[in-house]
Amino acid sequence: MSDFVSAVELNDLLTQGAPVRVIDVRWRLDRPEAGHADYLSGHIPGAVFASLDTELSTHGEASEGRHPLPSTATLQVAARRWGVRAGDTVVAYDDAKGTAAARAWWLLRQAGVDVRVLAGGIRGWKAEGFEVATDDVTPEPGDVVLEEVGADALSIDEAAAFPASGVLLDVRAPERYRGETEPLDPVAGHIPGARNVPTMLHLDPEGRILDRETVLANFAAAGVTPGTAVAAYCGSGVTAAHTALILHEVGIEAKVFPGSWSQWSNTPGRPVASGDQPG
C-alpha cells in the first residue's frame, strides 16, 4: 500500500466520513514563519494547522541543529490537539512538494500512527477543483496514545560512522553538498563519506513521485539498492525525512540524521568534506 494518497482519494475518504484527520504542515525554508498565514489563506476543509517548528521539532542549542526531534510526550500533545484519535488515519500535506509533510509522516509512523502524505499537496487539491476553507480549525481533542519515537533517528556519532557500513545520503542541493554555498549554517561542505542524491531528483514538477524504476535507478547510482543500509541527512532534518519516505515507497527502509548539517556544522571538531566526491 502506498504511503501517498491522491487528492481524489482523500476527497472520497472525507466525503464518506472515514476516520481521517488532515493536518496542514505549511512550512518553507525561506518563509518558516508564514505557514499559519498560508494555512488561513486557504486549506483543505477540516484540516488543522500543524507547526513544524514547535510541534514536529523542539529547540535548544545550535549544536543540536535547527529542528531536533520533539519528545514523544510533546508529539502526543500535538497529535491530540490536532484531534487525532486511536485508529485514525492522518493525512499530512504542505505546499513544498511534500518535504515538510514528510517530517510529520516520519515521526507519526514511528509513533505507531497510520499516516499518509497528500501527493501534490494543497496545489494538487486545488488543481482537482476541490474547495478550500479559511477558518482556523480547532477540533475536539483526540485521545491517541503514541509509541516512543526516535528509533529511526541517528545521533551525530552514528551519522559519522555510518559510511563505514552503509550509504549516507546528503539530500541537499548539489551546490550546498559541494561546499560552494551555505546560506544558513556556519560551514559549507558535507559529512565525509556522504553521497549526494537531492530529494527533488525523485519528483515531477508538481511534486509527485516519479515512477518506481526511475527512483530505484537514481538511488542505485549512489549505491543504494534493496538490502543496503542507508541513512539520510539534509540541512536540518526536514528534507531528509522526505527521502526516507521516497525510499520507503520503493521498498527500502532508511534512517534519518535529524541534526543534519545544522548540527554537524555547529559542532566543533567535526571534519568537513567539499567537492563532488564523498571525500
C-alpha positions as CSV (number, residue, x, y, z in Angstrom):
1,M,0.0,0.0,0.0
2,S,1.3,3.4,-0.9
3,D,2.0,6.0,1.8
4,F,0.9,8.7,-0.7
5,V,-2.8,9.5,-1.2
6,S,-4.2,11.4,-4.2
7,A,-6.5,14.4,-3.8
8,V,-9.3,12.4,-5.3
9,E,-8.8,9.6,-2.9
10,L,-8.6,12.0,0.1
11,N,-11.8,13.7,-1.0
12,D,-13.5,10.4,-1.3
13,L,-12.5,9.4,2.2
14,L,-13.6,12.7,3.7
15,T,-16.9,12.6,1.8
16,Q,-17.5,9.1,3.1
17,G,-16.9,10.2,6.7
18,A,-13.9,7.9,7.2
19,P,-11.8,8.3,10.4
20,V,-9.3,10.7,8.8
21,R,-7.5,13.6,10.4
22,V,-5.9,16.0,7.9
23,I,-3.0,18.2,9.0
24,D,-1.6,21.2,7.1
25,V,2.2,21.3,7.6
26,R,2.7,24.5,5.6
27,W,6.4,25.4,6.1
28,R,9.2,26.6,3.8
29,L,12.9,27.2,4.4
30,D,12.7,30.7,3.0
31,R,9.5,31.6,5.0
32,P,9.4,29.5,8.1
33,E,7.1,31.9,10.0
34,A,4.5,32.2,7.2
35,G,3.0,28.7,7.4
36,H,0.0,29.6,9.6
37,A,-0.9,32.7,7.4
38,D,-0.7,30.5,4.3
39,Y,-3.0,28.0,6.0
40,L,-5.5,30.7,6.8
41,S,-5.4,31.9,3.2
42,G,-6.9,28.6,2.1
43,H,-6.7,25.0,3.4
44,I,-8.4,21.7,2.9
45,P,-11.8,21.9,4.8
46,G,-11.4,20.4,8.3
47,A,-7.6,20.4,8.2
48,V,-5.7,21.5,11.3
49,F,-2.5,23.6,11.1
50,A,0.5,21.6,12.5
51,S,3.6,23.7,13.3
52,L,6.8,22.1,12.1
53,D,8.9,24.4,14.3
54,T,7.1,23.9,17.6
55,E,5.2,20.6,17.3
56,L,7.3,18.5,14.9
57,S,10.5,19.8,16.3
58,T,12.0,21.2,19.5
59,H,14.6,23.9,20.1
60,G,17.8,24.0,22.1
61,E,21.4,24.8,21.5
62,A,22.8,25.4,18.0
63,S,24.9,22.2,18.4
64,E,21.6,20.3,18.4
65,G,20.6,21.5,15.0
66,R,17.7,23.7,13.9
67,H,15.0,21.0,14.2
68,P,15.8,18.5,16.9
69,L,13.3,15.7,17.5
70,P,10.4,16.5,19.8
71,S,9.9,14.2,22.7
72,T,7.2,11.6,22.4
73,A,5.2,13.5,25.0
74,T,5.4,16.7,23.0
75,L,4.3,15.0,19.9
76,Q,1.4,13.3,21.6
77,V,0.2,16.6,23.0
78,A,0.3,18.0,19.4
79,A,-1.4,15.0,17.9
80,R,-4.2,15.2,20.4
81,R,-4.5,19.0,19.7
82,W,-4.9,18.1,16.0
83,G,-7.8,15.8,17.1
84,V,-6.2,12.5,16.3
85,R,-8.0,9.6,18.0
86,A,-7.0,6.0,18.3
87,G,-7.4,4.2,14.9
88,D,-7.5,7.4,12.9
89,T,-5.5,7.8,9.6
90,V,-3.6,11.0,9.5
91,V,-3.0,12.7,6.1
92,A,-0.4,15.4,6.0
93,Y,0.2,17.9,3.3
94,D,2.0,21.1,2.5
95,D,2.8,23.4,-0.4
96,A,6.5,22.4,-0.7
97,K,6.3,19.2,-2.7
98,G,5.8,17.1,0.4
99,T,9.1,17.9,2.1
100,A,7.5,19.4,5.2
101,A,4.6,16.9,5.4
102,A,7.1,14.1,5.2
103,R,8.5,15.2,8.6
104,A,5.1,14.5,10.1
105,W,5.0,11.2,8.3
106,W,8.4,10.1,9.6
107,L,7.6,11.0,13.2
108,L,4.0,9.7,13.3
109,R,4.9,6.4,11.6
110,Q,7.5,5.7,14.3
111,A,4.8,6.6,16.8
112,G,2.5,3.8,15.5
113,V,0.1,6.1,13.6
114,D,-1.4,5.2,10.2
115,V,-0.1,8.2,8.3
116,R,-0.1,9.2,4.6
117,V,1.2,12.2,2.6
118,L,-1.1,14.0,0.1
119,A,0.6,13.7,-3.4
120,G,0.8,17.2,-4.9
121,G,-0.1,18.9,-1.6
122,I,-2.5,21.8,-1.5
123,R,-1.8,22.7,-5.1
124,G,-2.9,19.2,-6.2
125,W,-6.1,19.6,-4.2
126,K,-6.9,22.9,-5.8
127,A,-6.0,21.5,-9.3
128,E,-8.8,18.9,-8.9
129,G,-11.2,21.7,-8.3
130,F,-11.9,20.9,-4.7
131,E,-12.9,23.8,-2.3
132,V,-10.7,25.3,0.4
133,A,-11.6,26.9,3.7
134,T,-10.2,29.8,5.6
135,D,-11.2,29.1,9.2
136,D,-8.7,28.2,11.9
137,V,-9.9,24.7,12.7
138,T,-9.9,23.7,16.4
139,P,-11.2,20.1,16.7
140,E,-12.3,18.2,19.7
141,P,-9.1,17.0,21.4
142,G,-8.0,13.5,20.4
143,D,-7.1,10.5,22.6
144,V,-4.3,8.9,20.6
145,V,-1.5,7.2,22.6
146,L,1.8,7.4,20.7
147,E,4.6,4.8,20.8
148,E,8.1,6.0,21.5
149,V,9.8,7.9,18.7
150,G,13.5,8.1,17.9
151,A,14.3,4.5,16.8
152,D,14.7,5.6,13.2
153,A,17.0,8.5,14.1
154,L,20.8,8.7,14.1
155,S,22.9,10.6,16.6
156,I,25.8,12.7,15.3
157,D,28.3,10.0,16.2
158,E,26.2,7.3,14.4
159,A,26.0,9.5,11.3
160,A,29.8,10.0,11.3
161,A,30.3,6.2,11.5
162,F,27.6,5.3,9.0
163,P,29.6,5.5,5.7
164,A,31.8,2.7,7.0
165,S,28.9,0.2,7.0
166,G,26.3,1.7,4.7
167,V,25.4,4.6,2.4
168,L,24.9,8.0,4.0
169,L,22.9,10.3,1.7
170,D,23.2,14.1,1.7
171,V,19.9,15.1,0.1
172,R,20.6,18.9,-0.2
173,A,21.1,20.8,-3.4
174,P,24.4,19.9,-5.2
175,E,26.0,23.3,-4.6
176,R,25.5,23.0,-0.9
177,Y,26.9,19.5,-0.9
178,R,29.9,20.6,-2.8
179,G,30.5,23.4,-0.4
180,E,30.1,26.2,-3.0
181,T,27.5,28.0,-0.9
182,E,25.9,27.7,2.5
183,P,23.1,30.1,3.1
184,L,22.2,29.0,6.7
185,D,25.0,27.3,8.5
186,P,28.4,28.4,9.6
187,V,30.4,26.0,7.5
188,A,29.9,24.8,3.9
189,G,30.5,21.3,2.7
190,H,29.3,17.8,3.6
191,I,29.9,14.9,6.0
192,P,32.9,12.9,4.9
193,G,31.7,9.8,3.1
194,A,28.3,11.1,2.3
195,R,26.9,10.8,-1.3
196,N,24.7,13.5,-2.8
197,V,21.2,12.5,-4.0
198,P,19.0,15.6,-3.9
199,T,15.5,14.7,-2.8
200,M,14.0,16.8,-5.7
201,L,15.5,14.3,-8.1
202,H,12.7,11.9,-7.4
203,L,9.8,14.3,-8.0
204,D,8.0,15.7,-11.1
205,P,7.3,19.5,-11.3
206,E,4.0,19.1,-9.4
207,G,5.8,17.4,-6.5
208,R,4.6,13.8,-7.2
209,I,7.0,10.9,-7.0
210,L,8.4,9.6,-10.3
211,D,7.9,6.1,-11.5
212,R,9.4,3.3,-9.4
213,E,12.0,2.3,-12.0
214,T,13.4,5.9,-12.2
215,V,13.5,6.3,-8.5
216,L,15.3,3.0,-8.0
217,A,17.8,3.9,-10.7
218,N,18.5,7.2,-9.1
219,F,19.3,5.5,-5.8
220,A,21.2,2.7,-7.4
221,A,23.6,5.2,-9.0
222,A,24.6,6.2,-5.4
223,G,25.0,2.6,-4.3
224,V,21.6,2.2,-2.7
225,T,19.7,-0.9,-3.6
226,P,17.2,-3.1,-1.7
227,G,19.0,-4.5,1.3
228,T,21.5,-1.6,1.6
229,A,21.9,0.0,4.9
230,V,21.0,3.6,4.2
231,A,20.6,6.9,6.1
232,A,19.8,10.4,5.0
233,Y,20.5,13.9,6.2
234,C,19.9,17.4,4.8
235,G,20.1,20.9,6.3
236,S,18.1,20.4,9.4
237,G,16.3,17.0,9.3
238,V,13.2,18.0,7.3
239,T,14.0,17.1,3.7
240,A,15.9,14.0,4.8
241,A,12.5,12.7,6.1
242,H,11.2,13.1,2.6
243,T,14.0,11.0,1.2
244,A,13.1,8.4,3.8
245,L,9.5,8.5,2.6
246,I,10.6,8.1,-1.1
247,L,12.9,5.2,-0.1
248,H,10.1,3.5,1.8
249,E,7.8,3.9,-1.1
250,V,10.1,1.8,-3.3
251,G,10.7,-0.8,-0.6
252,I,13.9,0.4,1.1
253,E,14.0,1.5,4.7
254,A,16.2,4.3,5.8
255,K,17.4,6.0,9.0
256,V,17.5,9.8,9.3
257,F,20.1,12.0,11.0
258,P,17.7,14.7,12.3
259,G,20.5,17.0,13.4
260,S,21.8,17.0,9.9
261,W,24.2,19.6,8.6
262,S,22.9,22.3,11.0
263,Q,24.1,20.2,13.9
264,W,27.3,18.9,12.2
265,S,28.5,22.4,11.2
266,N,27.8,23.8,14.7
267,T,29.8,21.1,16.5
268,P,33.5,22.0,16.9
269,G,35.9,19.4,15.7
270,R,33.7,17.7,13.1
271,P,35.6,17.1,9.8
272,V,34.2,18.6,6.6
273,A,34.5,17.4,3.0
274,S,33.9,19.5,-0.1
275,G,33.7,18.9,-3.9
276,D,31.5,16.5,-5.7
277,Q,33.0,13.3,-4.2
278,P,32.2,11.7,-0.8
279,G,35.7,12.5,0.5
